[in-house]
Amino acid sequence: MILPTILFNLSIIFYFSSIILNLLVAFHVNESIVILEKPTRLISKRGEIPIGRILKGKFRKQKFFLSRKDLEKHMFICGATGTGKSTFLMNFLINFSKIFKTPFFLVEFKGEYHFLQKRIEDVLIYWPGENFSINIFNPGKVSPIIHAERIFDILKSGQFLDDKAEFSPQMEKVLVEILTKTCQDKKYQNWEGFEQFCNIYLKENKNIIPMLNQTLISIKNRIRRFSKGPLKALFEENNKISIDELFDRNILLDLSSIIRLGGEKEDALFFLNMVLKYLWDKNLMQGANDFKGIKHLTIIEDAQYFAPQDLVKKSKITTYLEDIALLQRGTGECLVTLATRPDISKEILANNGIVLTFKNHIEKEIMCELLNLDVENKKYLSILEEGQCIIRVNSAKEPFVLDIPYIERNSLDHSEIYKNNTIILEKLRQDENPRKNSNKPINRYYFKKFVNVFKSLFDLKVKKIGKKKKEKKTVDGQIYIKNLLEIEENISLNDLEEGAFKDLESYIEDLYKTQKEGKK
């Protein structure tokens, strides 16, 4: 009896010892666990967009929903490569698109977002120089003079100049004047037109402006890569999608094609700045009147290439990314930027209602400041696991830890994307046609249908009329139908004259009377 009792007691001791050891391991507070206060359930559920689960130590708690109101003030996502930035953005976009029909414009380099064409409705994917290009000489709805000045500013901010070379005042004056002339005339809005105006400018001003020929040679050398080199395809006329359409759709712009064409990151910066210039113009024209929240999302992957701090210090000219972050929130534009480290323009960093950081080993002090995190806890930034981030939102007082769901990605090849683009674009344009015609006095389709029905009835009825009268009325009827068809070809808003249908009604009554007379 004694031996079994001893063995039983020993087993109980070992059992409880193992439980205690496991509990100590589970709850042991060490440097590998990030401990931050979690928001209440009420705060967690204020928003509409699910983005992950809140972590308390190692335990996953309730879901957190991001509010559209916080998103209105822009979002910055930071973290080392492979820590979960892109996964977070993919998850965010999928959930955002399920709830809101707000178009987005996503810019990337690596092609890792292509699978979203299968997960989000009506996503169009474009490669600059392959299936997308812009005509930089087309000012759109902006004054050609203003447009020319902005092109010059983009050239200056695009790192086309090294530290020792700058545009001289004369070079700036000449280039802007030639750009203005080129942008003013639709027939010459291309590189050939630019070259032609360069020659005209030289003939007219060679005796007025000293060293003009050398100035023009310098200008042409600076832009040769776009006007005659392999990158010319970036700025040729585009018939697939217009700039106006670009910001009304869900667009993914893959800039890797610029590198394949022989370009560098400076060329990608110039191209993106040109595209964002049109977005800037569009938002300025709409203004902040009748502001009802987010109207469009602009998402920039690898933002450190497009708005780095050293570029701002060098050029002293803001990029359009900075201008959008600073000035266009009130127009309904939301900017989402992703970077491997916070080495981007301070104007962008300072204007964010939402800041996230995944695992990061450098510039921790800046991230702590952005996250409203005590500097003593900066070690947390280095011990986050993959798929975990620290997030600060305006609606919550303190930052907290979030666990991001994993998303499986299925790649798409180019041919499949091209095919999907064609189907999606045709569908979108067909869906919009009835809406465009809804405010017209009569829909074009139904107008044509009505004319054809009227013609058939006329041909049928006129057979019962006497031969002499038949010939006369047939000629009159054919003329009237011809006039109707001409109206249909040119129909637009308010085109139909007042009382046009009364004239038609009286004509039909006249035919009816003629028919009766023929029966007598």
ABEGO torsion letter per residue (X at the ends): XAAAAAAAAAAAAAAAAAAAAAAAAAABBBAABBBBBBBBAAAAAABABBAEBBBBEABBBBBBBBBAAAAAAEBBBBEBBGAGAAAAAAAAAAAAAAABABBBBBBBAAGAAAAAAAABBGBBBBBBGAABBBBAABAEABBAAAAAAAAAAAAAAAGABBAABBBBAAAAAAAAAAAAAAAABAAABBAAAAAAAAAAAAAAAAAABBGAAAAAAAAAAAAAAAAABAAAAAABBBAABBAAAAAABBBBBBAAAAAAAGBBAAAAAAAAAAAAAAAAAAAAAAEABGBAEBABBBBBBGAAAABBAAAAAAAGBBBAAAAAAAAAAAAGBBBBBBBABABBBAAAAABBABBBBBBBABGAAAAAAAAGBBAAAAAAAAABBBGBBBBBBAABABBBBBBBBBBBBBBBBAAAAAAAAAAAAAAAAAAAAAAAAAABABBAAAAAAAAAAAAAAAAAAAAABBAAAAAAAAAAAAAAAAAAAAAAAABBBGABBBGAAAAAAAAAAAAAAAAAAAAX
